[in-house]
Amino acid sequence: MAIPHSVIDLIGNTPLLELTRFDTGPCRLFVKLENQNPGGSIKDRVALSMIEHAEREGLLKPGGTIVEATAGNTGLGLALVAALKGYRLVLVVPDKMSREKIFHLRALGVEVVLTRSDVVKGHPAYYQDYARRLADETPGSYYIDQFNNPANSAAHYATTGPELWQQMDHDVDAIVVGVGSGGTLGGLSRYFSEVSPETAFVLADPDGSILAEYQRSGETGEAGSWLVEGIGEDFVPALSDFRQVTHAYSIDDAEAFTTARDLLRLEGVLAGSSSGTLLAAALRYCQQQTEAKRVVTFVCDSGNKYLSKMYNDHWMLEQGLIKREQLGDLRDLIAYRHDDGSTVSVAPEDTLAIVHARMRLYDISQLPVLENDRLVGLIDEWDLLNSLQNNPEHFSLPAREAMTVRVNTLQKEASFAQLLETFNQGHVAVILDGDHFLGLITRTDVLNHWRQKLR
């Protein structure tokens, strides 16, 4: 085979994998690894299709500006293609997008405009309305409008569908898809209505999205909120086609994220949050069947964009998406407590450079100093500043020379009133079991604990 001259030539022709370590009932379950596209997601296909369509139609001139709204991976696909073709790209993204995606976009030279994720269509801060307004105000720009652009679904009709049909040996009983812009469902429905009309479509929808209920009843209820990125909507996208959808499953965030983490642990596939939603729905569908079927779904994007979120246990705990055993005392409020009861700490002889690195790694501002599991001091950012202000070479000093040794402590059985009083005095709460150090509690930890109870 000829060696490609551009990564654009590597978009598509992604591999198919059969999953063998999940309970799939009587079915065989396959995933198409769209995370193997050069931009890391299925949206590379859409981005290339829409940009090349605009070029052919004369809507996009050399060196022009593209404006788009994206809540997921379309922006990364557009960024990749735009960078290689020499276009300026401005993206309006809701503020729930993972920071890895935003870093990736900015590394490709994209101008990222963040907007609110808690508003619905019609609000001036809603990402699609914001992007359209921005395009209108930017001379010579082209609003690519993935939600109404026929080149979106055409990408899946022309490439994804034929690849899948060939890889499955012309034998596909059901395809499990999610809907964001609707292009995947619209394009695949059109293709399979021609080559295999009996192939069923199964909708995987985040709990809070209106689309599963729309498929079941034809009603568009009020949208809720969800953390999964890239799929689910508060309106019915024009490009979607629900006529071949026979089943619809609402998957909550906890199930989606846990299923994606299981996919990594069991099958070695690092997938994104929407892939967890699709796989969870596919497993439900397969387990409900009474006869063998060949079912396929998608790994829509790579999980390396979600390492700070769903693959981060601390973030999952903060969001209330994984549960920790409740002990009925102040230990329940300690955020950085591992399964073995240990916490993040430093030793007295650790250098200030190690202290600073550990603070940055865990995004915290103070650390306990432990010696033989006993608390001998606390060290925070202010202690570091005081020790380093005259000589940065003091990073080599041991923690014992900078730490605070006069520490107010609480036993784990102390009351919540005592905890609040500790905060009122300006201290972090240091929790002990006798002489044994258990962990620290901050005001933020308490707020996060309350938030979890509301979920």
Secondary structure, 3 states (H helix, E strand, C coil): CCCCCCHHHHCCCCCEEEECCCCCCCCEEEEEEHHHCCCCECHHHHHHHHHHHHHHCCCCCCCCEEEEECCCCHHHHHHHHHHHHCCEEEEEEECCCCHHHHHHHHHCCCEEEEECCCCCCCCCCCHHHHHHHHHHHCCCEEECCCCCCHHHHHHHHHHHHHHHHHHCCCCCCEEEECCCCCHHHHHHHHHHHHHCCCCEEEEEEECCCCHHHHHHHCCCCCCCCCCCCCCCCCCCCCCCCCCCEEEEEEECHHHHHHHHHHHHHHHCCCECHHHHHHHHHHHHHHHHCCCCCEEEEEECEEHHHCCCCCCCHHHHHHCCCCCCCCCCCHHHHCCCECCCCCECCECCCCEHHHHHHHHHHHCCCEEEEEECCEEEEEEEHHHHHHHHCCCHHHHHCEHHHCCECCCCEEECCCCHHHHHHHHHCCCCEEEEECCEEEEEECHHHHHHHHHHHHC
